Amino acid sequence: MKAVVLPLPMRWSKRTPKNYRNDIDDVALIKHLSAALERWFVRGPCGGLRQLVIPHIPALSNQFLTAVTRFCPNVEILDGWKLTYVNDGWGAALCDEEWRVSLDIWEKFCNQCSHLREFNWAVVPFTDAFFEPFGATQKCRLTDISFDFTGAFLRRKRATSASSVLATTIGFMTRAEQLIRAWSLQAAAAADLASEAEISTLDNASRPYSSAGLCALVRGLPFLRSFKVFLHPRYRIDLDVFDDDFLWQLSKASPYLGQFSFSEAGKYAGPQALECVSGQGLLSLASMTHLSDISIAALTRTSGDGVYPFIQRMPSIIHQRNVKIGVMQDFDKIILPLLELVAHEPAGTFTNKAFALMLVNVGHLRDFTQKLWHPQVWEDKLRNIRHKLESNHPTVRFQLTLEQEKPSPGTINAAESGDNFSIAKFSVFTANWKYQDVTEGTFYRGDITSSTPFEWIVKC
């Protein structure tokens, strides 16, 4: 026996996922599952399961993870969280899986189960106390790690008593069912004691997290291929933990990283952005030889020198590089310096390269900047640099997207208010760059107009 995949309980509902907790079947499930895992570990030739997909209940997390640690030391796929995971890119990520485990159980699991292939931090607390044990043991097979933030561990909460729910449930059962499952009350009472201790530990802990903790985490992931962070306004963290030191450590510890994604849900209107990422941190990412896809929702500010390494240091071993970065402040000060750096490269530098670098004016999208421009101003600014690029780098394109100002009260259209525009985004790309044929690519179709004759300024 190498794999066990169990479905969700029939009573679980996606509309009310949190209502299914501590049902009478959960205690029985963990009890029989532990016995089965032990039997397969002792009698089987594989040393336990390689894949275990099972939904379980927070009150029984310690028992569940203890059984996995003892009897599935070589487990590679432990992704029951996917059964209840929902992320449409607009709303908060939803996941009904919560591992409410004590630190000693977590440390044993991290030390013993080092063959995991992927992990989503939505199921455990975002804290240094959980980062450090995970990275202390090298996990050479782990290629994908995600940080989805839900409400499970970002607020204080208490689990419903397992025994009280079981007692209530038994009252509505037939006599035969009561006789068969009455023993579950005793098991649930023991689970309650463990659960109360777990919840108390979680509630009393301040759950600090830091850049140093994240650095300790990635040190144990030498063959990581995908690093994803998904934020939502309802569940915010201090973004300063993702700083230059962390990006440097990530580049050194995980040299085979191919995708770095730092995204947000829908259209976020808040002021938060990555303040502690400077040009040095971006240089660490740009220098990674396998990194082909980079998406950063919002930097507080950057410069042409800061983002240019994504073009300049594109390695020859990747087919193309896709970069999308949001910027909150001083967006207009990036464009010309970036193009000057591109234009001054020796002729033919970009002939055989395929890349796209898009900068998004997040400050404009969130209504934090009010700079307005007349299109003619930018046409004049870009005229000279355009001639340099056409002569030295005929395969390089750039695209400036302007959005028309909203009409002022009492006017029919924006033209009556002065025909002014705001900069929405700016892109630099090569003629042989193509959209990715993947569902979770860096760009959406239409982000860059590459299929029509090139336009230097697009007026929306």
Buried (B, 14 or more C-beta within 10 A) or exposed (E): BEEBEBEBEEEBEEEEBEEBBBBBBBBBBBBEBBEBBBEBBEEEEEBBBBBBBBBBBBBBBBBBBBBBBBBBBBBBBBBBBEBBBEBEEEEBBBBBBBBBBBBEBBBBBBBBBBBBBBBBBBBBBBBBBBBBBBBBBEBEEBBBBBBBBBEBBBEEBEBBBBBEBBBEBBEEBEEEEEEEBEEBBEBBBEBBEBBBEBBEBBEEEEBEBBBBBBBBBBBBBBBBBBBBBBBBBEBEBEBEBBBBBBBBBBBEBBBBBBBBBBBBBEEBEEEBBBBBBBBEBBBBBBBBBBBBBBBBBBBBBBBBBBBBBBBBBBEEEBEBBBBBBBBBBBBBBBBBBBBBBBBEBEEEBBEEBBBBBBBBBBBBBBEBBEBBBEBEEBEEBBEEBBEBBEEBBEBBBBBBBBBBBEEEEEEEEBEEBEBBBBBBBBBBBBEBBBBBEEEEBBBEEEBBBBEEEEEEBBEE
